[in-house]
């Protein structure tokens, strides 16, 4: 399955600067969403792999994604935690921080490779993001 090619969504994400107190959002198919706020890009449950039950083609390949500041994987279902997507997204996002449940830290650290910081998230635990630009 190839990425959908209708417009350059990755470029839209990089160049969009929402006004103060606003969030820009893109649905990327399945459970995947990208948020852009205050110059910070957050991917939630990125899922760009070929999968027989996909409902929508991904708009781009992970290697060509707009660079992420944060990548949040909420749990281990394939359309929320995609081991085939994370290495390419990490490659496109050398400064990204990955936020995952405690039991996924080791696996995500191995997939994201060196240079990426993996934050462990416990249930109901707050992680404050203070470096928005």
Secondary structure, DSSP 8 states (H G I E B T S, - for coil): -----SS-HHHHHHH----TT--EEEEEETTEEEEEETTEEEEES---S--TT-SS--SS-GGGS---SEEEE-SSSTTTS-HHHHHHHHHH-TT-EEEEEGGGHHHHHHHH-TT-EEEEE-TT---------
